[in-house]
Amino acid sequence: MLTSSYERSNFLRLKILQINEYYRNFGGAETYLLDICKGLGEMGHEIVIISSREHAPIHVPGRKEYFIESSYGFRSTLKLKGIFEEIIKKEDPDIIHLHNTQYFISPIIVKYLLKVKPVVKTVHDTRLFCPGLGCKVIPARDEVCCYPMGWRCFRKCCYTSLWSLNKYILMTYDLRVTRKIDRILVSSSYMYNELVRNGFPEKNITVIPLYVDKANMPSIQRIEMKKGKNKSILYIGRLDATKGVLHLIECLSLLKSEEWQATIIGEGDMQDEAKAFVKRLGLDVRITFTGLCQARRLINILQTAILS
């Protein structure tokens, strides 16, 4: 992502305020955030961070960082809105880039930000419009949900308590405010279509596919695929209900006549359950669990899978 000195000297330098709940290596959204902050910094832009103090944030030398309490509810918003006003007044950013802010900052604060500065938002997942923590699965039928957020969320049992009504009101207001953001960024046509389904103007949504970090990839110009008998299958992600790892294992158990080996990379709440499920299906000789992998080892596993 490095640019030449000529490109830097002829590029508009901006002060960009990035806001995300987590500011550390946690998931895909955080990897994206840290990478674009690094890349934008290399291009000469100044990066300012607002994130939660509750999730063990990192610190990048030379970067301005503010760590605050979560303020998603109406009461906490009244307490913390002044902090945002102070930061905006002090830093005076040219643009504000929101990421995962659900359950971190209130839509009231987002509405305030829209009044004072240009705002863009990257919608990384479906939590913005799905009460089931972004599963987009109807619990009663275990089916993919193809409805916008609304009364069906109660009818399909995604909301099941009085607290759910309060949550629904907050999420509905959050959606209403988010629809007014100047530009919404997504990485796939699926997310584009889901936002349109939930009432976002098509003209305000831009699809920017995710990148490949060439700097951390092996220096291989081309990898020739080998036509061997064994097929390598990789699962890379958290082991929890929202990722569907148990469904993957069940699907693999149906491949009776195929020669394959699978590697499941990651950790999570369902790790023990997934291992027990594999053993119960008699697949422990075919499916390997590696746990969490560092980047270099992950690249080696990917290479091996491609070449097998």
Backbone torsions as a table, in degrees:
resi	resn	phi	psi	omega
1	MET	NA	4.9	179.9
2	LEU	-68.7	145.5	177.6
3	THR	-119.6	159.2	179.8
4	SER	-72.9	163.2	179.0
5	SER	-63.4	-32.5	178.3
6	TYR	-64.7	-44.8	-179.9
7	GLU	-63.2	-39.8	179.9
8	ARG	-63.1	-42.7	-175.1
9	SER	-69.8	-21.5	-178.3
10	ASN	-107.3	16.2	-177.1
11	PHE	-109.9	139.0	178.5
12	LEU	-67.8	121.2	179.6
13	ARG	-88.2	129.3	-177.4
14	LEU	-121.0	153.7	167.1
15	LYS	-100.5	118.0	-172.9
16	ILE	-115.8	121.8	176.2
17	LEU	-91.7	115.6	179.9
18	GLN	-102.1	129.7	-178.1
19	ILE	-125.0	122.1	178.1
20	ASN	-150.9	149.5	-177.8
21	GLU	-62.8	-45.3	-178.6
22	TYR	-104.1	141.9	176.3
23	TYR	-132.2	67.1	177.7
24	ARG	-170.0	173.4	178.0
25	ASN	-72.3	98.0	-176.5
26	PHE	-123.4	-50.6	-178.4
27	GLY	-153.5	-166.3	-177.3
28	GLY	-62.4	-41.9	-179.7
29	ALA	-62.4	-37.8	-178.6
30	GLU	-73.1	-37.6	174.6
31	THR	-59.9	-45.4	178.4
32	TYR	-60.0	-47.7	-179.1
33	LEU	-58.6	-50.4	-177.3
34	LEU	-64.3	-37.0	-179.9
35	ASP	-68.4	-44.9	-178.2
36	ILE	-70.8	-31.1	175.6
37	CYS	-63.0	-42.9	178.6
38	LYS	-64.0	-46.8	-179.1
39	GLY	-65.1	-43.5	178.9
40	LEU	-65.2	-35.9	176.1
41	GLY	-63.0	-40.7	178.3
42	GLU	-65.2	-26.0	179.0
43	MET	-84.0	-2.3	176.4
44	GLY	102.2	0.4	178.8
45	HIS	-81.4	153.1	177.1
46	GLU	-98.2	130.2	-176.8
47	ILE	-108.9	132.1	173.0
48	VAL	-121.7	137.8	-175.2
49	ILE	-114.6	136.6	163.7
50	ILE	-122.8	125.5	-178.7
51	SER	-149.4	176.0	-177.9
52	SER	-80.8	138.5	175.6
53	ARG	-81.2	-5.4	-171.7
54	GLU	-88.3	-2.7	-172.6
55	HIS	-125.9	41.9	175.3
56	ALA	46.9	62.7	-177.4
57	PRO	-68.8	155.3	175.1
58	ILE	-85.6	179.3	174.0
59	HIS	-136.3	129.5	177.0
60	VAL	-105.6	116.7	-178.2
61	PRO	-54.6	135.0	177.0
62	GLY	85.3	-3.3	-178.8
63	ARG	-106.0	136.6	177.5
64	LYS	-77.6	126.5	-175.0
65	GLU	-136.5	134.0	178.1
66	TYR	-122.4	126.6	-179.5
67	PHE	-117.3	121.4	-171.5
68	ILE	-128.3	172.5	175.4
69	GLU	-78.2	154.5	175.3
70	SER	-67.1	146.9	-177.1
71	SER	-146.1	56.6	-177.2
72	TYR	-81.1	-33.9	-179.2
73	GLY	-77.1	166.7	-176.6
74	PHE	-67.9	-40.0	-177.9
75	ARG	-65.2	-50.0	-178.2
76	SER	-65.1	-25.7	178.7
77	THR	-63.4	-42.9	-180.0
78	LEU	-59.7	-32.8	-178.8
79	LYS	-75.9	-36.8	-170.8
80	LEU	-103.5	-9.3	-179.9
81	LYS	-58.7	-37.2	178.8
82	GLY	-62.1	-33.5	178.5
83	ILE	-64.1	-43.3	177.7
84	PHE	-63.2	-40.3	179.2
85	GLU	-61.5	-40.6	178.8
86	GLU	-65.2	-43.3	-179.2
87	ILE	-64.7	-44.8	180.0
88	ILE	-62.8	-42.4	-180.0
89	LYS	-65.2	-40.2	-177.9
90	LYS	-72.6	-45.6	-173.6
91	GLU	-87.8	-29.9	179.7
92	ASP	47.6	60.9	-177.8
93	PRO	-69.0	154.3	176.1
94	ASP	-77.5	-31.1	-177.7
95	ILE	-152.0	151.0	178.3
96	ILE	-116.6	129.3	-179.5
97	HIS	-114.8	111.7	178.5
98	LEU	-91.7	145.5	175.8
99	HIS	-122.6	-122.8	177.8
100	ASN	-80.2	101.2	-178.8
101	THR	-116.3	-4.0	177.0
102	GLN	-61.4	134.2	-178.7
103	TYR	66.8	10.5	176.2
104	PHE	-115.3	-58.1	176.4
105	ILE	-121.7	144.3	-175.5
106	SER	-69.7	149.5	172.6
107	PRO	-60.4	-22.6	175.8
108	ILE	-64.2	-40.3	178.1
109	ILE	-69.5	-40.7	176.8
110	VAL	-59.2	-41.9	178.5
111	LYS	-61.3	-39.2	176.7
112	TYR	-63.8	-43.7	-179.6
113	LEU	-61.0	-37.6	179.5
114	LEU	-63.6	-28.2	-178.6
115	LYS	-77.0	-26.4	-171.1
116	VAL	-106.1	-22.2	-175.4
117	LYS	-147.3	158.9	169.7
118	PRO	-64.9	137.3	-175.4
119	VAL	-129.3	135.2	168.1
120	VAL	-122.0	156.5	178.7
121	LYS	-138.4	132.2	169.6
122	THR	-94.9	118.8	177.2
123	VAL	-91.5	104.4	-173.6
124	HIS	-82.9	-27.7	-177.4
125	ASP	-152.3	-173.6	-171.6
126	THR	-92.5	7.5	-178.8
127	ARG	-61.4	-24.3	179.7
128	LEU	-60.3	-32.7	-174.5
129	PHE	-132.1	19.5	178.1
130	CYS	-131.9	117.6	-178.6
131	PRO	-68.9	-19.0	-178.8
132	GLY	-84.1	40.2	-179.0
133	LEU	54.6	34.3	174.9
134	GLY	83.2	13.9	-179.2
135	CYS	-69.1	-36.2	-172.5
136	LYS	54.2	39.7	177.2
137	VAL	-128.6	132.4	177.6
138	ILE	-77.5	113.5	-172.4
139	PRO	-58.4	-42.5	-173.9
140	ALA	-64.2	-30.8	-176.4
141	ARG	-116.4	-3.7	-178.4
142	ASP	54.6	44.4	-179.0
143	GLU	-119.0	152.2	176.3
144	VAL	-64.5	132.5	-178.7
145	CYS	-84.7	129.6	178.5
146	CYS	-119.8	27.2	-179.2
147	TYR	-110.8	152.8	171.0
148	PRO	-73.4	163.7	176.8
149	MET	-67.0	134.2	-177.9
150	GLY	171.3	-150.6	-175.5
151	TRP	-62.0	-25.9	179.9
152	ARG	-66.1	-22.6	179.2
153	CYS	-63.5	-30.1	175.0
154	PHE	-82.3	-43.0	-178.0
155	ARG	-63.7	-35.5	-178.2
156	LYS	-90.7	9.6	174.1
157	CYS	69.6	25.1	172.2
158	CYS	-77.8	-28.3	172.0
159	TYR	-111.0	127.3	-172.0
160	THR	-131.8	3.7	-175.6
161	SER	-144.3	173.9	177.7
162	LEU	-64.7	-36.9	176.5
163	TRP	-60.9	-31.6	179.3
164	SER	-60.6	-35.6	179.3
165	LEU	-63.5	-42.6	177.2
166	ASN	-62.9	-43.0	178.7
167	LYS	-63.2	-41.3	-179.3
168	TYR	-62.6	-41.9	179.4
169	ILE	-61.8	-44.4	179.0
170	LEU	-63.5	-44.7	-178.8
171	MET	-66.5	-37.4	178.6
172	THR	-63.9	-42.4	178.0
173	TYR	-66.6	-41.1	178.2
174	ASP	-58.7	-44.3	178.0
175	LEU	-60.8	-44.8	-177.8
176	ARG	-60.7	-43.0	179.6
177	VAL	-69.5	-42.6	-176.8
178	THR	-63.5	-32.3	177.8
179	ARG	-61.2	-20.2	-178.3
180	LYS	-90.8	-1.9	-179.6
181	ILE	-66.5	143.4	-172.7
182	ASP	-58.6	-41.5	-178.4
183	ARG	-147.9	129.3	177.4
184	ILE	-107.7	128.7	-179.9
185	LEU	-108.8	135.3	174.7
186	VAL	-136.1	163.2	-175.3
187	SER	-106.4	1.1	-176.5
188	SER	-150.9	158.5	176.7
189	SER	-66.7	-29.1	177.7
190	TYR	-60.3	-48.8	-179.4
191	MET	-66.3	-36.0	176.1
192	TYR	-58.2	-50.0	-177.7
193	ASN	-65.1	-37.2	179.1
194	GLU	-66.6	-38.2	177.8
195	LEU	-66.5	-42.4	176.8
196	VAL	-61.2	-40.9	177.9
197	ARG	-60.1	-30.2	-178.8
198	ASN	-97.7	21.8	168.3
199	GLY	89.6	12.5	178.0
200	PHE	-81.7	136.5	177.3
201	PRO	-63.9	130.9	-178.4
202	GLU	-58.4	-36.8	-176.3
203	LYS	-66.1	-17.2	-178.3
204	ASN	-93.9	-3.1	-175.4
205	ILE	-107.1	131.5	176.9
206	THR	-122.4	130.2	177.1
207	VAL	-93.4	118.7	175.3
208	ILE	-123.6	101.5	-178.3
209	PRO	-57.0	150.2	179.3
210	LEU	-65.3	153.7	-174.2
211	TYR	-94.9	172.5	169.6
212	VAL	-113.7	128.7	179.7
213	ASP	-81.1	91.8	-175.6
214	LYS	-63.7	-29.8	-177.5
215	ALA	-61.8	-30.1	-177.9
216	ASN	-103.8	10.3	178.1
217	MET	-98.0	153.5	178.7
218	PRO	-61.6	148.9	-179.4
219	SER	-80.9	71.3	179.2
220	ILE	-120.7	120.4	-178.5
221	GLN	-69.2	-40.5	-178.7
222	ARG	-154.3	139.4	178.1
223	ILE	-111.2	121.4	178.5
224	GLU	-83.1	128.4	178.6
225	MET	-75.8	131.1	175.6
226	LYS	-90.3	137.0	-179.0
227	LYS	-93.6	65.0	178.6
228	GLY	-87.8	174.2	-178.9
229	LYS	-75.9	-38.6	-176.1
230	ASN	-76.8	140.7	176.6
231	LYS	-114.0	129.1	-179.4
232	SER	-96.0	130.4	180.0
233	ILE	-121.3	128.1	-178.9
234	LEU	-116.8	137.8	168.9
235	TYR	-118.3	124.6	180.0
236	ILE	-128.0	114.7	-179.7
237	GLY	161.4	179.1	177.8
238	ARG	-67.9	147.2	177.3
239	LEU	-97.2	82.2	176.1
240	ASP	-142.5	174.6	-172.1
241	ALA	-61.4	-33.1	-175.7
242	THR	-69.9	-18.6	-176.1
243	LYS	-93.4	-14.9	174.7
244	GLY	76.4	28.4	-176.9
245	VAL	-65.4	-34.9	178.6
246	LEU	-67.1	-35.5	176.4
247	HIS	-65.0	-39.8	177.5
248	LEU	-60.2	-47.2	-179.0
249	ILE	-61.3	-41.9	178.7
250	GLU	-62.7	-41.2	178.3
251	CYS	-64.2	-40.2	179.2
252	LEU	-63.6	-32.7	-179.5
253	SER	-66.4	-17.2	-179.7
254	LEU	-86.1	-10.3	-179.8
255	LEU	-83.8	72.3	-173.5
256	LYS	-71.3	-39.7	-172.2
257	SER	-96.7	-1.0	-178.1
258	GLU	-94.9	148.1	173.6
259	GLU	-95.1	114.3	-177.5
260	TRP	-150.3	158.3	172.3
261	GLN	-134.4	138.4	-178.4
262	ALA	-121.8	144.0	175.7
263	THR	-123.5	126.3	178.7
264	ILE	-107.6	116.6	-174.3
265	ILE	-111.8	122.2	178.0
266	GLY	141.0	173.6	177.7
267	GLU	-133.3	165.2	178.2
268	GLY	164.7	-179.2	-174.9
269	ASP	-63.1	-25.9	-175.6
270	MET	-99.0	14.3	-176.2
271	GLN	-60.8	-49.8	-179.6
272	ASP	-64.7	-40.8	179.4
273	GLU	-63.9	-40.4	179.6
274	ALA	-65.3	-41.9	178.8
275	LYS	-64.2	-41.9	179.1
276	ALA	-65.2	-37.2	179.1
277	PHE	-64.9	-42.5	177.9
278	VAL	-60.9	-45.0	-180.0
279	LYS	-65.1	-39.8	-179.1
280	ARG	-64.5	-32.5	179.8
281	LEU	-86.0	-2.7	-179.8
282	GLY	72.8	29.0	-176.8
283	LEU	-106.1	8.9	-175.3
284	ASP	-66.4	-14.8	175.4
285	VAL	-86.5	-11.9	-178.1
286	ARG	-110.2	-25.2	-176.2
287	ILE	-113.6	126.1	-178.5
288	THR	-114.3	135.9	174.9
289	PHE	-103.5	126.7	-178.7
290	THR	-102.3	-16.4	-170.7
291	GLY	77.9	-159.9	-179.3
292	LEU	-76.5	136.4	-178.5
293	CYS	-117.8	140.2	170.8
294	GLN	-73.1	162.1	-172.1
295	ALA	-56.8	-44.8	-175.9
296	ARG	-64.6	-42.8	178.9
297	ARG	-66.6	-36.9	178.8
298	LEU	-61.7	-41.6	178.1
299	ILE	-62.7	-41.3	178.8
300	ASN	-63.0	-39.9	178.2
301	ILE	-64.6	-41.3	178.1
302	LEU	-62.3	-43.8	177.7
303	GLN	-59.4	-46.9	-179.2
304	THR	-60.5	-40.8	-179.4
305	ALA	-65.6	-40.8	-179.3
306	ILE	-66.5	-37.4	-176.1
307	LEU	-85.3	-7.1	-177.3
308	SER	-83.4	NA	NA
